[in-house]
Structures are given as structure tokens and as C-alpha cells.
Amino acid sequence: MTVDVSKTDGPADTPPAGPEAIKAIPVRHPGRYVSAAIALALLGAIVYAFAQAKKINWGAVPDYFFDDRIIEGVLNTLLLTVVSMVIGIVGGILLAVMRLSKNPVTSSVAWFYIWFFRGTPVLVQLFVWFNLGLVFEYINLGPIYKDYWSSFMTPLLTALLGLGLNEAAYMAEICRAGLLSVDEGQTEASHALGMSHAKTLRRIVIPQAMRVIVPPTGNEVINMLKTTSLVSTVQYVDLLKAAQDIGQGAGSIVEMLFLAAAWYLILTSVFSVGQYYLERYYAKGSTRSLPPTPIQRFKAAVLPARRPKGVAA
């Protein structure tokens, strides 16, 4: 009789040892430190050169930073930005729907509008609106309103029409791209359920298209904020116009330009934060996890990470 040696009694098998811990060694990137040092050195040299400029009176900047005329110019700039963007967004949505219409006349009118306003500079359009009284001497709306064109076309109205109608042409292409990004099957399904075309746009298409529309629209808002500086050419008192007037009176023209630039940077930073949170809101449902907010990023970078209980440091 044969005996199976492998099954004979013997010492108990010792359990297999667990996998050894991986010792991760971070990869060194000396080039990053070198490039960061060079960038900081260049930045320091530029700041030092501006600080040592003896021909610039830097004390004039804080003196006039909160001047009543500057604050009024800031408020006028914000008003012009918001109202012009409202005109642009409403007009852009209307033009985008017209471009996508199966009616050849409607789509052709929208195409011509976009072609004209995107093909001519904003400054030229402002001058055309301001001097349109050479063509139309009077504006006659019957019993409602009648006056000279020069009295009707105020600097504010000129700025709103010039900026708002121009922005509508760009917003039309942004909105059209957003509407085309929604699958046609959803539109067909909503029509099969008996929903009208307007209701389909309002409840099905536009909410999904907003994820594509919001990011470039935020960029357009910031661009509009800076483009409002052109309205000083039609005598509207915005931030740049107020700064120029103060600079000419105080003999600090360059200093007031730096002041205006600082205000523009503050306003664009505020709008950028608002754009970030708006994009984060419309990202719900399209990504597994929402991107962290600036406060969450700050806490993750500065505050120490909390370790679970029982884990050694």
C-alpha cells in the first residue's frame, strides 16, 4: 500500500505573508523650480521698474481711487455691461432660433444680420448710430413720440444700441451651437408627446444647451465689460471717460489710466467668480463630481488633511 506523503500529518501551514508596502519615491522636477525662480525674478524686475519710475505720481492713484466721479463711472460701466448683455442674449436667442428655422426668409434675415454686425467693428457701429441724424433728421412715432434724431439718440442709447446689437450677433452663434448640441431625438420625443415647439425649447432643449452656452457667455460678459471703454468716444461717461477727465484736470493722465485698469481688473475678477459658480451649477448631472469651489481648493491646499481615527501619522 502506498502512502501519500503530501497528506501526512505535519506542522500547520503558515498563512502567506501580505504584500509588502510600496515605497513611493516622488519624481523630482528641478526644471519647475528653475522656471518658477525665473518667472518670479522677471515679475520682481517689472514691479521694481514701475515702482522706481520717477515720472509717475503713484500717490494720485489711491487719492482718486474712490472719487465720486470714478464711482459714478464704475456704476455706469456696470449698467452698460448688464443692459447690453441682456439685449445681446435675448437677441442672440431669437437670431439662433431664426437661423435654425426651416423658413428660408427667416434664416436668411438672421444670417445677414450676423454677417453685417460681426463683419464691422464695434467702434464704427457706435459712430454710425451717433451720426445717423445725417440720414434721419427726425424720428416720428406718430402720437407717441416725435423729436430730432440728435435729441433722441443720447450717448447712453447710442452705447446700448451699438454694444447690444453687436453682441446679439455673437450670442446668436453661441446659442446656435448650444441648441445643436442637444440630441434631435429628444426634440422628436417631446413632439411625439404633444409638446409645442416653444415648450420643447423652453423645457427640453434650452436647459440642456445651457451647459454649452454658459462658458462662452461668461467670456462675452467679461469682454463686454472691457468693450464698454469704447463708449467714451460718443461722450458717454463710463469708467475710462471719468478717469480721463480727472487725469486731464489733475495733470495725471497716465496715473488715471492705471487707476482705470485696476478697477477693470477688480470687476473682471468678480465676474469671473460668478461665471465659475454658474458653470458649476449647470454642470450638475453631466459630471460624476462637481469641481471644487475656490474655498474648497484653499482648504485642501492650506489646511492639513484630516486622518481617519486609528491611522498613525
C-alpha positions as CSV (number, residue, x, y, z in Angstrom):
1,M,0.0,0.0,0.0
2,T,1.4,3.4,-0.9
3,V,1.3,6.3,1.4
4,D,0.6,9.8,0.2
5,V,3.4,11.8,1.7
6,S,1.7,15.1,0.9
7,K,-1.2,14.2,3.2
8,T,0.8,13.1,6.2
9,D,0.5,15.0,9.4
10,G,2.9,17.8,9.8
11,P,3.2,21.3,11.1
12,A,0.3,23.6,10.2
13,D,0.9,25.6,7.1
14,T,1.8,29.2,7.9
15,P,-0.5,31.8,6.3
16,P,1.1,33.7,3.4
17,A,2.6,37.0,4.2
18,G,0.7,40.1,2.9
19,P,2.1,42.2,0.1
20,E,4.9,44.4,1.0
21,A,4.1,48.1,1.2
22,I,5.1,50.0,-1.8
23,K,7.7,52.7,-1.1
24,A,6.7,55.5,-3.4
25,I,9.5,57.9,-4.2
26,P,8.3,61.2,-5.7
27,V,9.8,62.2,-9.0
28,R,11.9,65.3,-8.8
29,H,11.3,68.1,-11.2
30,P,14.2,70.6,-10.9
31,G,13.1,72.4,-14.1
32,R,9.9,73.5,-12.3
33,Y,11.9,75.3,-9.6
34,V,14.2,76.9,-12.1
35,S,11.3,78.2,-14.3
36,A,9.4,79.4,-11.2
37,A,12.5,81.3,-10.0
38,I,13.0,82.9,-13.4
39,A,9.3,83.9,-13.5
40,L,9.5,85.4,-10.1
41,A,12.7,87.3,-10.9
42,L,11.1,88.8,-14.1
43,L,8.0,89.8,-12.1
44,G,10.1,91.4,-9.4
45,A,12.1,93.3,-12.0
46,I,9.0,94.6,-13.7
47,V,7.4,95.7,-10.4
48,Y,10.7,97.3,-9.3
49,A,10.9,99.2,-12.6
50,F,7.4,100.6,-12.2
51,A,7.9,101.5,-8.6
52,Q,11.1,103.4,-9.4
53,A,9.5,105.4,-12.2
54,K,10.0,108.9,-11.0
55,K,7.8,110.5,-13.7
56,I,4.7,108.7,-12.4
57,N,2.9,110.0,-9.4
58,W,1.7,106.8,-7.8
59,G,0.2,108.7,-4.9
60,A,-2.5,110.0,-7.2
61,V,-3.9,106.6,-7.7
62,P,-5.1,105.9,-4.1
63,D,-6.2,109.6,-3.8
64,Y,-8.7,109.3,-6.6
65,F,-9.5,105.6,-6.4
66,F,-12.8,106.2,-4.6
67,D,-13.5,109.6,-6.1
68,D,-17.2,110.3,-6.7
69,R,-16.6,110.6,-10.4
70,I,-14.8,107.3,-10.6
71,I,-17.5,105.5,-8.6
72,E,-20.1,107.0,-10.9
73,G,-18.1,105.8,-13.9
74,V,-17.9,102.3,-12.4
75,L,-21.7,102.2,-11.9
76,N,-22.3,103.5,-15.5
77,T,-19.9,100.8,-16.8
78,L,-21.8,98.1,-14.9
79,L,-25.1,99.4,-16.0
80,L,-24.0,99.4,-19.6
81,T,-22.5,95.9,-19.4
82,V,-25.6,94.3,-17.9
83,V,-28.2,96.0,-20.1
84,S,-26.1,95.4,-23.3
85,M,-25.7,91.8,-22.4
86,V,-29.4,91.4,-21.8
87,I,-30.0,92.9,-25.2
88,G,-27.4,90.6,-26.7
89,I,-28.6,87.4,-25.0
90,V,-32.3,88.0,-25.9
91,G,-31.4,89.0,-29.5
92,G,-28.9,86.1,-29.8
93,I,-31.5,83.5,-28.7
94,L,-34.0,85.0,-31.2
95,L,-31.5,85.0,-34.0
96,A,-30.3,81.5,-33.2
97,V,-33.9,80.2,-33.5
98,M,-34.3,82.1,-36.7
99,R,-31.1,80.6,-38.1
100,L,-32.3,77.1,-37.4
101,S,-35.7,77.8,-38.9
102,K,-36.8,75.9,-42.0
103,N,-38.2,79.1,-43.4
104,P,-35.6,80.4,-45.9
105,V,-36.6,84.1,-45.5
106,T,-36.3,83.9,-41.7
107,S,-33.0,82.1,-41.8
108,S,-31.6,84.5,-44.4
109,V,-32.5,87.6,-42.4
110,A,-30.8,86.1,-39.4
111,W,-27.7,85.2,-41.5
112,F,-27.5,88.7,-43.0
113,Y,-27.8,90.3,-39.5
114,I,-25.0,88.1,-38.1
115,W,-22.8,88.7,-41.2
116,F,-23.2,92.5,-41.0
117,F,-22.7,93.1,-37.3
118,R,-19.8,90.6,-37.0
119,G,-18.1,92.0,-40.1
120,T,-17.9,95.6,-38.9
121,P,-16.0,97.0,-35.9
122,V,-17.9,98.0,-32.8
123,L,-16.4,101.5,-32.9
124,V,-17.6,102.1,-36.4
125,Q,-21.1,100.9,-35.4
126,L,-21.1,103.4,-32.4
127,F,-20.1,106.2,-34.7
128,V,-22.9,105.2,-37.2
129,W,-25.6,105.2,-34.5
130,F,-24.3,108.5,-33.1
131,N,-24.3,110.2,-36.5
132,L,-27.4,108.6,-38.0
133,G,-29.1,112.0,-37.8
134,L,-27.4,112.9,-41.1
135,V,-29.8,110.3,-42.7
136,F,-32.8,110.6,-40.4
137,E,-33.3,114.2,-39.3
138,Y,-36.5,113.4,-37.3
139,I,-37.8,110.4,-35.5
140,N,-41.5,110.2,-35.8
141,L,-43.5,107.6,-34.0
142,G,-46.9,109.3,-34.6
143,P,-48.7,110.5,-31.5
144,I,-46.3,108.6,-29.2
145,Y,-43.0,110.4,-29.8
146,K,-41.6,112.9,-32.3
147,D,-38.3,114.7,-32.0
148,Y,-35.0,115.5,-33.7
149,W,-32.7,112.5,-34.1
150,S,-29.8,114.3,-32.3
151,S,-32.0,114.8,-29.2
152,F,-33.4,111.2,-29.3
153,M,-30.0,109.5,-29.8
154,T,-28.4,110.2,-26.4
155,P,-24.9,108.9,-25.6
156,L,-26.5,106.2,-23.4
157,L,-28.9,105.0,-26.1
158,T,-26.1,105.1,-28.6
159,A,-23.9,102.9,-26.4
160,L,-26.7,100.4,-25.7
161,L,-27.6,100.0,-29.3
162,G,-24.1,99.8,-30.5
163,L,-22.9,97.3,-28.0
164,G,-26.2,95.3,-27.5
165,L,-27.0,94.8,-31.2
166,N,-23.4,93.9,-31.9
167,E,-23.3,91.4,-29.1
168,A,-26.5,89.8,-30.3
169,A,-24.7,88.6,-33.5
170,Y,-22.0,86.8,-31.4
171,M,-24.5,85.4,-28.9
172,A,-26.6,84.0,-31.9
173,E,-23.7,81.8,-32.9
174,I,-23.1,80.7,-29.3
175,C,-26.8,79.9,-28.7
176,R,-27.0,78.1,-32.1
177,A,-24.0,75.9,-31.1
178,G,-25.7,75.1,-27.8
179,L,-29.0,74.2,-29.4
180,L,-27.3,72.0,-31.9
181,S,-25.5,70.2,-29.1
182,V,-28.8,68.7,-27.9
183,D,-29.7,65.4,-29.5
184,E,-32.5,65.7,-32.0
185,G,-34.1,62.6,-30.6
186,Q,-35.2,64.5,-27.5
187,T,-36.9,67.1,-29.7
188,E,-38.7,64.4,-31.6
189,A,-39.8,62.6,-28.4
190,S,-41.2,65.8,-26.9
191,H,-43.1,66.5,-30.1
192,A,-44.5,62.9,-30.0
193,L,-45.7,63.6,-26.5
194,G,-47.7,66.6,-27.9
195,M,-45.4,69.4,-26.7
196,S,-45.3,72.5,-28.9
197,H,-42.1,73.8,-30.4
198,A,-41.9,76.7,-28.0
199,K,-42.5,74.5,-25.0
200,T,-39.9,72.0,-26.2
201,L,-37.3,74.8,-26.5
202,R,-38.2,76.1,-23.1
203,R,-38.3,72.9,-21.1
204,I,-36.2,70.4,-23.0
205,V,-33.6,72.0,-25.3
206,I,-32.5,75.2,-23.7
207,P,-31.9,73.7,-20.2
208,Q,-29.5,71.1,-21.7
209,A,-28.0,73.6,-24.1
210,M,-27.0,75.9,-21.2
211,R,-24.0,73.7,-20.4
212,V,-22.6,74.6,-23.7
213,I,-23.9,78.2,-23.7
214,V,-22.8,79.4,-20.3
215,P,-18.9,79.2,-20.6
216,P,-18.6,81.3,-23.7
217,T,-21.3,83.6,-22.5
218,G,-19.3,84.3,-19.4
219,N,-16.4,85.2,-21.6
220,E,-18.6,87.5,-23.6
221,V,-19.7,89.3,-20.4
222,I,-16.1,89.9,-19.4
223,N,-15.3,91.0,-22.9
224,M,-18.3,93.4,-22.9
225,L,-17.1,94.9,-19.6
226,K,-13.9,95.9,-21.3
227,T,-15.5,96.9,-24.6
228,T,-17.6,99.5,-22.8
229,S,-14.4,101.6,-22.8
230,L,-15.2,102.5,-26.4
231,V,-18.3,104.4,-25.5
232,S,-16.2,107.3,-24.3
233,T,-15.8,108.2,-28.0
234,V,-19.6,109.0,-28.1
235,Q,-19.4,111.2,-24.9
236,Y,-20.8,108.6,-22.5
237,V,-19.2,109.0,-19.1
238,D,-18.1,105.5,-18.2
239,L,-15.1,104.4,-16.1
240,L,-12.5,105.3,-18.7
241,K,-14.1,108.6,-19.6
242,A,-14.2,109.6,-15.9
243,A,-10.6,108.6,-15.4
244,Q,-9.5,110.6,-18.5
245,D,-11.4,113.7,-17.4
246,I,-9.8,113.6,-13.9
247,G,-6.4,113.0,-15.4
248,Q,-6.6,116.0,-17.7
249,G,-7.8,118.2,-14.9
250,A,-5.2,117.0,-12.3
251,G,-2.3,116.6,-14.8
252,S,-2.1,112.8,-14.0
253,I,-3.3,111.2,-17.3
254,V,-1.1,108.1,-17.1
255,E,-1.8,107.6,-13.4
256,M,-5.6,107.7,-14.0
257,L,-5.2,105.1,-16.8
258,F,-3.5,102.8,-14.2
259,L,-6.4,103.5,-11.9
260,A,-9.0,102.6,-14.5
261,A,-7.0,99.4,-15.3
262,A,-7.1,98.4,-11.6
263,W,-10.9,98.9,-11.5
264,Y,-11.3,96.8,-14.6
265,L,-9.2,94.1,-13.1
266,I,-11.4,94.1,-9.9
267,L,-14.6,94.0,-11.9
268,T,-13.5,91.2,-14.2
269,S,-12.3,89.2,-11.2
270,V,-15.8,89.4,-9.7
271,F,-17.4,88.4,-12.9
272,S,-15.0,85.5,-13.3
273,V,-16.0,84.2,-9.9
274,G,-19.7,84.5,-10.8
275,Q,-19.0,82.7,-14.1
276,Y,-17.3,79.8,-12.2
277,Y,-20.2,79.2,-9.9
278,L,-22.7,79.5,-12.8
279,E,-20.8,76.9,-14.8
280,R,-20.6,74.7,-11.7
281,Y,-24.4,74.9,-11.3
282,Y,-25.1,73.8,-14.8
283,A,-22.6,71.0,-14.6
284,K,-24.9,69.1,-12.4
285,G,-25.9,65.8,-14.0
286,S,-23.2,66.0,-16.6
287,T,-20.2,65.0,-14.4
288,R,-19.8,62.5,-11.6
289,S,-18.4,65.0,-9.2
290,L,-18.6,68.8,-9.3
291,P,-15.4,70.7,-9.5
292,P,-14.2,72.1,-6.1
293,T,-15.1,75.7,-5.2
294,P,-12.2,78.2,-4.6
295,I,-12.8,77.9,-0.8
296,Q,-12.6,74.1,-1.0
297,R,-9.4,74.4,-3.0
298,F,-7.9,76.8,-0.5
299,K,-8.8,74.4,2.4
300,A,-7.3,71.5,0.6
301,A,-4.1,73.4,-0.1
302,V,-3.6,75.1,3.2
303,L,-5.3,73.2,5.9
304,P,-3.9,69.8,6.9
305,A,-5.8,66.8,5.8
306,R,-7.8,65.0,8.5
307,R,-6.6,61.5,9.1
308,P,-9.2,58.8,10.0
309,K,-9.1,57.6,13.6
310,G,-6.6,54.8,14.3
311,V,-4.2,55.7,11.5
312,A,-0.8,56.8,12.5
313,A,0.6,59.9,11.1
